[in-house]
Structure formats: structure tokens, C-alpha cells
């Protein structure tokens, strides 16, 4: 391809996609944080995969300058407005591909850059930022792309052709529904962020599995009552069935399936957990927070998502852990949801009360989603 491509926000996903595109002959450059960029410039990007590891030499810088035909926007959800203002300063007509979790990024980007420039992309892949200059792909990936507005429909084909050079990519008829479906899967991110457990272990813990299913059920029902639907994928059908069946039956049917292909001894954590380990801000306001906000708007209690949001945003990593790994599980988290932690885990967090939601939600244990 002759297009010039910029990956703006080169963390785990952005670096992975950029490296794959570079290997396919695309003129691509990464925009990332200083430590990551310095490491890439010095040695190249170490891309670890399920079957091999290799160094990829590609351009990287800390500042967005110059021209681009397509900008892959891979910053976190909370950083989208600022990033789009930086893009706007280029005074270009580049297509901007929003690749965030949550449901706001298309609208926020369009408000600043115009509807005609935005193509939405939903990421179904797991990757880990291990250290500056090193990222790991944990699972096979699938991207879903679509035009969030009729004005940008003509730009989808070029993005589809580009992203298929890196990760299998499929067009979808309604990117908003795909985002809502992915949001339901991301509601569990808070559980891993708070407990410090990897995905494969957390979603095999009986209590956390029950909490996860209850949280998803609450999310699906709130979205439906608010007028927002999921797509027609197998995952969406599972979520709808999970929220329709009696709670006890949902536990029995889906309790053993949530961990998916993540082995119990895996160390993979979702992006929210990775952000907490690095001391960065989290996306929980854009995940569980969406359900809480929608619930408040339509008058429906959302105790599970409210509880996870409050405790997830208040989790503070213990000082003195040079490895950056979360050490255990916060006892107040387990008490709130009436769960029993596995033996041997130590608390790693302190919880600060959040007055803005104080008294705003019923005890999760007293409610059935």
C-alpha cells in the first residue's frame, strides 16, 4: 500500500499493529511515550508471539508531526479528546480510525475532527505491554470495522484493506452495536484490576465467575432498557441468553466458559489491569461507568457495575513492589460482594471512599440483575 500510516498511541495494541503493517511493507510510524520510543530506536521493537519472537525495526517518535493518510488512534479512551485536538492541528484530511474500548470514542473524535473522517474499529485481541520496547500478542485477533456515520462510509474499504495486512479484519453493518457487545465483555476488566488476578485464574474462581455473570447481565439489561442493542455475533447471543435465563441457570451453563482460551496458569491481564500496574489512569469510567451513567439516566439501579467502578477506580497499588505486579486482593472488595478469596492471597490495595457516589447504589448482594 502507498498510504502513509501513523499509529498514535503506541502501547501494546498500537505497537503490535504497527509492527505487522511495517513487515507488510506499509509506510508506518509509531507515536508513543518517550521510554518506549527510546527503546524502539535503540534496539527495535521486540514482538513476542505465541510461536516466535522477533525484533522489528520501524520508525517511532514521541510527537505527531508531518502528514498521514490514515491515523490509527490507539490511545486510551480517556485520552481521545486531547489526541484529536492534536490531530486537528495538522490541518489534514487523514482518516482517523478509533480503536478504543467503550462507546464514546467515535462521537468524541467526530465532534473535533468531523464525522466524515471517522472509521470505528472494535478490537477482539489480547496483547500485553511488557516493558519499553517489548510487547506480546497473547491471542489470535479479530478486528471489526464500520462507519459510525454515513459521511465516513466511503473510507471504510481503505481501512479494511490496511488492517487486514496486520490482523484479520471484518466489516460490520453497525459499529455501534459491535461496540456495545465488546463493552459487555470489558465489564469484567475491573475484576482483574482489583484482584490482581490474571484472566484465566479470575474467571475460574467460583465467586468471581458469579460476580462476572451478574455484572454482564446487569449491563445487557440496562443497555436494552436504554434503547441500545448488541450485534448478531455468537458472543452477543451468549450475552443475551445469559441475561434472559434465570440467574442460577446462567451460572450453571456459562460459569465454566468465561475464561475461554485463557489457560489457568496464564499471566495475561486486560488493559485496565496493565494500566494500573504501570500507574496509569484506567478506562473504567468508559466501561462500567457507561452502565452506571445509563442506569442513572433511565432510573435503573446498577449495583454490580457501580460497586466495581468505585472499587476499581480507588485501587491503589502498594508501594515498594519493584516488579510492578499486583500482590493480591483487596479484602473490602470481597466483603462488599460477599465472596471468599482463595487462601493465601494478600491484600495489595487501599480503598478511598468516593463521595460522589456515596449512597448512590444498593448493596450488590441485595440485588439481582
N, C-alpha and C positions, 0 to 999 in steps of 0.2 A: 504494500500500500504506500502511496505517496504522501498521505496525510501526516502532518506533524502533530504529535500527541503529547500532552502533558498530563502526568499523574500528580494531582495536587492533594497532598496529604499522604505521603508515602509511609504508611505503617506496615502492618502485616499484609493486608489485602492489597493495598496500593503497590507495595514493593513486589509482591508476587505477580500481579497482573503486568506491571511494567517490565519485569524481567522476562516474562513469557512473550510479551509483544516484541521486546528487543531481540530475542532469539528468533523471532519470526521475520525479522528484517524491517520492523517498523521504526521510524524515526521518533523515539520517545525519550523523554527526560523526566526524572523524578524531582518533586519538590517536597522536602521533608525537614525534620528537625536537625539541628547542627551536628549532634553526635552521630546520628545515623548517616547523614550525608558525608561527614568526615571519614567514617569507616568505609563507606562505599568507594569514595575517591581513593582511599589508601590501598584497599585490597580487593575491591569489588564486592558485590552483594552475594553472600553465601545463602543459596537457596536450598533448603533441606526438603526432601520429599519422602514419600513412603518407600521408594525403592532406591533412590540415589540422592547424592548431594553434589552441588557444583557451584563454582563461583561464576557470577555473571558481571561482566564489566559494562556499565552503562552510565550515561551522564546523570548527575544528581547535583542539585543546588538547594539553597535554603530560601530563595526568593523567586517569586513568579514574575518573570520578565519575558520580553520577546513576543513572538507570535505563535499561534497554535490553531489547528483546525478543529481538534476535539480535545476537551479538557475532561479527564476522568476525575470527578470530585470525590475523594475518598477520606476527607476529614470527618471527624465525629459529628454527630447530629447537632450538638450544641455550638459547633464552630462554623456551621454553614453560612449564616448571615455575614459574618466577618469575611469569610473566604470569598463569598460572592461579591462583596464590595471591592475586594482586591481585584477580582476578575473584571469587574465593571470598569476599573481604572485603565485597563488595557485598551478600551475602546475598539474591541474586535467583535466579530460576529461568530466566534467559535461556538460550536455545540458543547453544552455542558451536561455531562452525564452524572446524575445524582445517585450515589451508591451507598446511601446511609440506611441504618435500621430506622424503625419508626415510620411515621406517615407525614411528617411536616416538610421534609426537605424539598420536594417538588414545588410546593407553594411558596416556601421562603425564597428559593432560588428564583422562581418566576417573578416574584414581587420586585426583585432587584434587577434581574437581567432580562426579563421579558419572557412571556410564555413560549414564543416561537423558538427559543434556544434550548429548551429543557427536554431531555430524554431521561426517563426514570429507569433505574436498574435495581432489582432485588437480588441480593447475594445469598445463595444457598451453598455455603462453603465454610470450612473451619481452617483458619491459619493463625499462627502464633508469632508475635514479635519476641524473639528470644533475647536479643541484646542488639546494640547498634551494629548494623551491617549484617544481621543474621535473622532470617525469617524461615518458618517451617509451614509447609502445607500439610494439614492433618487429615483431610478427607478429600475425596473427589468432589468436584464442584459443578454447580449449575447456576447460571445467571438467567434472570428473566428481565426482559426489557420491553418498554412500551412508551407511547406518547401520553403524558398526563394531560395534555391539552391538544385540541385539534390543530392548533397553529404549528405544532412541532412534529406532526406525523411524518412529514417528508424527510426528516432527519434520522428516522429510526433505522432504515436499511444500512446506512453507512456505519452506524454504531454496531449493528448486529454483525456485519462483516468483520469489523475490527475486533470485537470482543471474542468472537469465535476463534480467532488466532491464539487466544490465551486460555480461555475456559469455555466449555460447552455453553452456548447461549441460545435461548429460545425467545421468540416474540410472544407477547401475551396481549389479549384484546383489551384488558382493563388492568392497568398497572396499579391503580388504587386498591382494587380487591386483592391483588398479589401482595401489596404492602401490608394490608390488614391481616392476611394469612400469616405472613412472616412475623408480624408483631406478636401474634399468639404464641408462636414458638419462642420468641425472645422474652416473654414474660418470666420465664424460668431463670434468666440471667442473674436476677437478684439473688436467687437461692445460692448459686455458686459463689457470687461475690461476697455474700455474708458468711457462708460457712467455710469458704476457702477450699472446698472440695472440687475435684475435677468432675467434668460432666459425667463420665462413666461411673463414678462412685456415687455422686449425689443422687442421680436418677435411678440408682438401685437401692437406695436407702428407703425402707418401707414408709417411714414418716414423711420424708421429703417427697416421695412419689405421690403420696396422698395430697400433700400441700400443692405440688405442681399441678395435678389434675384439677384440684379445686380452683386454683388460680386461673388456669386456662378456661374452665367452664364459666367462671365469673367474667372473664374477658370476652368470650364469644357472646354470651347472653347480653352483656352490656352493649357491645357493638351492634348486635341485631336490634335491640330496643332503640338504639340511637340512630338507626337507619343505615348502618354500614355493613356490607356483606363481605364474605370471604370468596375466594375464587373457586374453581371447579377441580383443583388438583386433589390427589389422593390424600395429602396432608390435611387439606381443608375439610374434606369429607370426614376424616377421622376426628377432627376438632368438633365438627357439628354433631357427630354421633356421640362423642364424649360428653357434650353439653346437653344432649337430649335424653340419654339413658339415665335411670336412677343412679345416684351418686355411688352407692355400693357396687353396682354392676359395672360402672365405669372403672372403678378401682380394679375389679377382678379382671376385666378384659384388657385394659390398657396399662395397668401398673407395671407389667414386665416388659413393655415395649418402648418406654420413653427414652431409655438410654441409646436405643438404635444401634448403630455400628460402633459406638464408642466402647472399647473394652474396659472392664472394671479396673485394670491397672494402668489406664491411660493417665497422662498428666495434662490433658487438654482442658483449657478453661475458656469460657466465652469472652468476648471482647470487653465486657463490663468488668469481669474479674481481672483481666490483663491490665486495664486502666487503673484499677485500684492498687494492684501490685506495683505499678510504676509511679503511684502518687498522683495520677492524673484525675481530672473530673470524669464522672460517669454519665452514661446516657439514660439513666433510669427515669428521669423526668420525661424522656421521649418514649419510654416503653411502658412500664407500669403506670407512669404519670398520665399517659393518654387515657387509660381506662378510668383512672381516678377522676380526671377532669370531665370526661364524658359522663361518668356516673353522677357527678355533682350537677351537671347541666340538665340531665333528664330525671333527677331525683331518685336514682337507684344507688343504694349502698354498695360499696366495693371494698369490703373489709380485708380481703386477702391481698389485693393489689395495693391498698393503702398501707397495710402493715409492712409489706415488702419494700415499698417505696421509702417509707420513713426509716426503717432499719437499714436498708441498703445505702441510703444517702448519708446516714450517720456513722457508718462503719469507719473506724479509724485504725489503721494498721499499727501494731506495736512497734515501738522504736527499738533499734538495736538488732534488727534482723537483717544482716548484710546480704542474705540471699534474695531478699525481696519477696519471699514466699509467705503466703498467709499461713498462720500457725495452727489454727484450729477453728472453733466455732463459738460465737457469742452466746453465753448462756441465756441472756434475756430474749434472744431470738427464739430459742427452743421453748422457753417458758410461755412466750406470747402465743405460739401456735400449738401449745400442748403436745410437743413432740419430745422424744427421748433421744439425745445424741448417742452415737456409738461410744462404747467405753474407750478411754484413753485419749480422747481429744482434749486439748487445752484451749481456753479462750484466747482469742487474738485481738478482740476489738473492745472499744469502749463506745457506748451509745450515748449520744447527746439528744435530749428531748427536743423535738421540733415544734415550737409553739404554734406555728401557723396551721398545723393540722390537729392540734391537741383537741381531743374530744370529738373529732370530726368523723370517727368511724367506730363502729361497734367492734367488740372482740371477735376476731375471726372464728374462734372456736364456737361462738354462739350463733354463727350464721351458716347457712347452706347456700352456695352459689346456684 
